[in-house]
C-alpha cells in the first residue's frame, strides 16, 4: 500500500464515521494540516502518526509480508 492508498483508506474510514478532519486530528492529537497531508498522500508516513490516526478511527494496523 502506498501513501496515496493509505490516505484514501483513512479518509474513507473518517467519512464513514461522519468525523471532520478537525475532530479526527483532535482525537489523534495531531494538527489538521498533518491529517490533510496524510489523507492526500503528501505527508511522509510516520508510524506514530499513522498509529494515532488509525487508533482514533478504530482501525488496527497489520503487517503483510511480501
Chimera marker file (.cmm) of the C-alpha trace (Angstrom):
<marker_set name="trace">
<marker id="1" x="0.000" y="0.000" z="0.000" r="1" g="1" b="0" radius="0.5"/>
<marker id="2" x="1.485" y="3.340" z="-0.986" r="1" g="1" b="0" radius="0.5"/>
<marker id="3" x="0.957" y="6.709" z="0.718" r="1" g="1" b="0" radius="0.5"/>
<marker id="4" x="-1.941" y="7.698" z="-1.578" r="1" g="1" b="0" radius="0.5"/>
<marker id="5" x="-3.784" y="4.414" z="-0.958" r="1" g="1" b="0" radius="0.5"/>
<marker id="6" x="-3.244" y="4.674" z="2.791" r="1" g="1" b="0" radius="0.5"/>
<marker id="7" x="-4.514" y="8.245" z="2.809" r="1" g="1" b="0" radius="0.5"/>
<marker id="8" x="-7.588" y="7.320" z="0.787" r="1" g="1" b="0" radius="0.5"/>
<marker id="9" x="-8.374" y="4.444" z="3.159" r="1" g="1" b="0" radius="0.5"/>
<marker id="10" x="-8.062" y="6.689" z="6.214" r="1" g="1" b="0" radius="0.5"/>
<marker id="11" x="-10.234" y="9.387" z="4.595" r="1" g="1" b="0" radius="0.5"/>
<marker id="12" x="-12.888" y="6.819" z="3.684" r="1" g="1" b="0" radius="0.5"/>
<marker id="13" x="-12.999" y="5.495" z="7.254" r="1" g="1" b="0" radius="0.5"/>
<marker id="14" x="-13.173" y="9.024" z="8.693" r="1" g="1" b="0" radius="0.5"/>
<marker id="15" x="-16.096" y="9.855" z="6.423" r="1" g="1" b="0" radius="0.5"/>
<marker id="16" x="-17.778" y="6.546" z="7.266" r="1" g="1" b="0" radius="0.5"/>
<marker id="17" x="-17.673" y="7.621" z="10.915" r="1" g="1" b="0" radius="0.5"/>
<marker id="18" x="-19.004" y="11.088" z="9.995" r="1" g="1" b="0" radius="0.5"/>
<marker id="19" x="-15.975" y="12.796" z="11.504" r="1" g="1" b="0" radius="0.5"/>
<marker id="20" x="-14.435" y="16.024" z="10.287" r="1" g="1" b="0" radius="0.5"/>
<marker id="21" x="-10.709" y="16.358" z="9.765" r="1" g="1" b="0" radius="0.5"/>
<marker id="22" x="-10.608" y="18.651" z="12.787" r="1" g="1" b="0" radius="0.5"/>
<marker id="23" x="-12.385" y="16.128" z="15.009" r="1" g="1" b="0" radius="0.5"/>
<marker id="24" x="-10.135" y="13.307" z="13.837" r="1" g="1" b="0" radius="0.5"/>
<marker id="25" x="-6.988" y="15.372" z="14.268" r="1" g="1" b="0" radius="0.5"/>
<marker id="26" x="-8.059" y="16.221" z="17.823" r="1" g="1" b="0" radius="0.5"/>
<marker id="27" x="-8.651" y="12.532" z="18.596" r="1" g="1" b="0" radius="0.5"/>
<marker id="28" x="-5.241" y="11.622" z="17.167" r="1" g="1" b="0" radius="0.5"/>
<marker id="29" x="-3.516" y="14.600" z="18.832" r="1" g="1" b="0" radius="0.5"/>
<marker id="30" x="-2.108" y="15.899" z="15.539" r="1" g="1" b="0" radius="0.5"/>
<marker id="31" x="-2.715" y="19.038" z="13.512" r="1" g="1" b="0" radius="0.5"/>
<marker id="32" x="-5.426" y="19.232" z="10.889" r="1" g="1" b="0" radius="0.5"/>
<marker id="33" x="-2.741" y="20.079" z="8.315" r="1" g="1" b="0" radius="0.5"/>
<marker id="34" x="-0.825" y="16.869" z="9.050" r="1" g="1" b="0" radius="0.5"/>
<marker id="35" x="-4.033" y="14.840" z="8.734" r="1" g="1" b="0" radius="0.5"/>
<marker id="36" x="-4.912" y="16.565" z="5.464" r="1" g="1" b="0" radius="0.5"/>
<marker id="37" x="-1.436" y="15.912" z="4.075" r="1" g="1" b="0" radius="0.5"/>
<marker id="38" x="-1.655" y="12.264" z="5.183" r="1" g="1" b="0" radius="0.5"/>
<marker id="39" x="-5.084" y="11.782" z="3.597" r="1" g="1" b="0" radius="0.5"/>
<marker id="40" x="-3.845" y="13.315" z="0.345" r="1" g="1" b="0" radius="0.5"/>
<marker id="41" x="-0.653" y="11.265" z="0.175" r="1" g="1" b="0" radius="0.5"/>
<marker id="42" x="1.554" y="14.324" z="0.706" r="1" g="1" b="0" radius="0.5"/>
<marker id="43" x="2.800" y="13.514" z="4.194" r="1" g="1" b="0" radius="0.5"/>
<marker id="44" x="5.789" y="11.291" z="4.735" r="1" g="1" b="0" radius="0.5"/>
<marker id="45" x="4.203" y="8.397" z="6.545" r="1" g="1" b="0" radius="0.5"/>
<marker id="46" x="5.452" y="8.253" z="10.111" r="1" g="1" b="0" radius="0.5"/>
<marker id="47" x="4.435" y="5.189" z="12.066" r="1" g="1" b="0" radius="0.5"/>
<marker id="48" x="3.464" y="7.150" z="15.186" r="1" g="1" b="0" radius="0.5"/>
<marker id="49" x="1.123" y="9.394" z="13.183" r="1" g="1" b="0" radius="0.5"/>
<marker id="50" x="-0.452" y="6.513" z="11.263" r="1" g="1" b="0" radius="0.5"/>
<marker id="51" x="-0.888" y="4.612" z="14.522" r="1" g="1" b="0" radius="0.5"/>
<marker id="52" x="-2.544" y="7.608" z="16.217" r="1" g="1" b="0" radius="0.5"/>
<marker id="53" x="-4.925" y="8.249" z="13.307" r="1" g="1" b="0" radius="0.5"/>
<marker id="54" x="-5.742" y="4.554" z="12.937" r="1" g="1" b="0" radius="0.5"/>
<marker id="55" x="-6.497" y="4.284" z="16.638" r="1" g="1" b="0" radius="0.5"/>
<marker id="56" x="-8.697" y="7.399" z="16.503" r="1" g="1" b="0" radius="0.5"/>
<marker id="57" x="-10.645" y="5.784" z="13.664" r="1" g="1" b="0" radius="0.5"/>
<marker id="58" x="-10.943" y="2.405" z="15.376" r="1" g="1" b="0" radius="0.5"/>
<marker id="59" x="-8.632" y="0.655" z="12.935" r="1" g="1" b="0" radius="0.5"/>
<marker id="60" x="-5.927" y="-1.885" z="13.682" r="1" g="1" b="0" radius="0.5"/>
<marker id="61" x="-2.633" y="-1.902" z="11.815" r="1" g="1" b="0" radius="0.5"/>
<marker id="62" x="-1.375" y="-5.178" z="10.403" r="1" g="1" b="0" radius="0.5"/>
<marker id="63" x="1.828" y="-6.020" z="8.619" r="1" g="1" b="0" radius="0.5"/>
<marker id="64" x="1.737" y="-8.089" z="5.469" r="1" g="1" b="0" radius="0.5"/>
<marker id="65" x="4.863" y="-9.807" z="4.315" r="1" g="1" b="0" radius="0.5"/>
<marker id="66" x="5.589" y="-9.781" z="0.621" r="1" g="1" b="0" radius="0.5"/>
<link id1="1" id2="2" r="1" g="1" b="0" radius="0.2"/>
<link id1="2" id2="3" r="1" g="1" b="0" radius="0.2"/>
<link id1="3" id2="4" r="1" g="1" b="0" radius="0.2"/>
<link id1="4" id2="5" r="1" g="1" b="0" radius="0.2"/>
<link id1="5" id2="6" r="1" g="1" b="0" radius="0.2"/>
<link id1="6" id2="7" r="1" g="1" b="0" radius="0.2"/>
<link id1="7" id2="8" r="1" g="1" b="0" radius="0.2"/>
<link id1="8" id2="9" r="1" g="1" b="0" radius="0.2"/>
<link id1="9" id2="10" r="1" g="1" b="0" radius="0.2"/>
<link id1="10" id2="11" r="1" g="1" b="0" radius="0.2"/>
<link id1="11" id2="12" r="1" g="1" b="0" radius="0.2"/>
<link id1="12" id2="13" r="1" g="1" b="0" radius="0.2"/>
<link id1="13" id2="14" r="1" g="1" b="0" radius="0.2"/>
<link id1="14" id2="15" r="1" g="1" b="0" radius="0.2"/>
<link id1="15" id2="16" r="1" g="1" b="0" radius="0.2"/>
<link id1="16" id2="17" r="1" g="1" b="0" radius="0.2"/>
<link id1="17" id2="18" r="1" g="1" b="0" radius="0.2"/>
<link id1="18" id2="19" r="1" g="1" b="0" radius="0.2"/>
<link id1="19" id2="20" r="1" g="1" b="0" radius="0.2"/>
<link id1="20" id2="21" r="1" g="1" b="0" radius="0.2"/>
<link id1="21" id2="22" r="1" g="1" b="0" radius="0.2"/>
<link id1="22" id2="23" r="1" g="1" b="0" radius="0.2"/>
<link id1="23" id2="24" r="1" g="1" b="0" radius="0.2"/>
<link id1="24" id2="25" r="1" g="1" b="0" radius="0.2"/>
<link id1="25" id2="26" r="1" g="1" b="0" radius="0.2"/>
<link id1="26" id2="27" r="1" g="1" b="0" radius="0.2"/>
<link id1="27" id2="28" r="1" g="1" b="0" radius="0.2"/>
<link id1="28" id2="29" r="1" g="1" b="0" radius="0.2"/>
<link id1="29" id2="30" r="1" g="1" b="0" radius="0.2"/>
<link id1="30" id2="31" r="1" g="1" b="0" radius="0.2"/>
<link id1="31" id2="32" r="1" g="1" b="0" radius="0.2"/>
<link id1="32" id2="33" r="1" g="1" b="0" radius="0.2"/>
<link id1="33" id2="34" r="1" g="1" b="0" radius="0.2"/>
<link id1="34" id2="35" r="1" g="1" b="0" radius="0.2"/>
<link id1="35" id2="36" r="1" g="1" b="0" radius="0.2"/>
<link id1="36" id2="37" r="1" g="1" b="0" radius="0.2"/>
<link id1="37" id2="38" r="1" g="1" b="0" radius="0.2"/>
<link id1="38" id2="39" r="1" g="1" b="0" radius="0.2"/>
<link id1="39" id2="40" r="1" g="1" b="0" radius="0.2"/>
<link id1="40" id2="41" r="1" g="1" b="0" radius="0.2"/>
<link id1="41" id2="42" r="1" g="1" b="0" radius="0.2"/>
<link id1="42" id2="43" r="1" g="1" b="0" radius="0.2"/>
<link id1="43" id2="44" r="1" g="1" b="0" radius="0.2"/>
<link id1="44" id2="45" r="1" g="1" b="0" radius="0.2"/>
<link id1="45" id2="46" r="1" g="1" b="0" radius="0.2"/>
<link id1="46" id2="47" r="1" g="1" b="0" radius="0.2"/>
<link id1="47" id2="48" r="1" g="1" b="0" radius="0.2"/>
<link id1="48" id2="49" r="1" g="1" b="0" radius="0.2"/>
<link id1="49" id2="50" r="1" g="1" b="0" radius="0.2"/>
<link id1="50" id2="51" r="1" g="1" b="0" radius="0.2"/>
<link id1="51" id2="52" r="1" g="1" b="0" radius="0.2"/>
<link id1="52" id2="53" r="1" g="1" b="0" radius="0.2"/>
<link id1="53" id2="54" r="1" g="1" b="0" radius="0.2"/>
<link id1="54" id2="55" r="1" g="1" b="0" radius="0.2"/>
<link id1="55" id2="56" r="1" g="1" b="0" radius="0.2"/>
<link id1="56" id2="57" r="1" g="1" b="0" radius="0.2"/>
<link id1="57" id2="58" r="1" g="1" b="0" radius="0.2"/>
<link id1="58" id2="59" r="1" g="1" b="0" radius="0.2"/>
<link id1="59" id2="60" r="1" g="1" b="0" radius="0.2"/>
<link id1="60" id2="61" r="1" g="1" b="0" radius="0.2"/>
<link id1="61" id2="62" r="1" g="1" b="0" radius="0.2"/>
<link id1="62" id2="63" r="1" g="1" b="0" radius="0.2"/>
<link id1="63" id2="64" r="1" g="1" b="0" radius="0.2"/>
<link id1="64" id2="65" r="1" g="1" b="0" radius="0.2"/>
<link id1="65" id2="66" r="1" g="1" b="0" radius="0.2"/>
</marker_set>
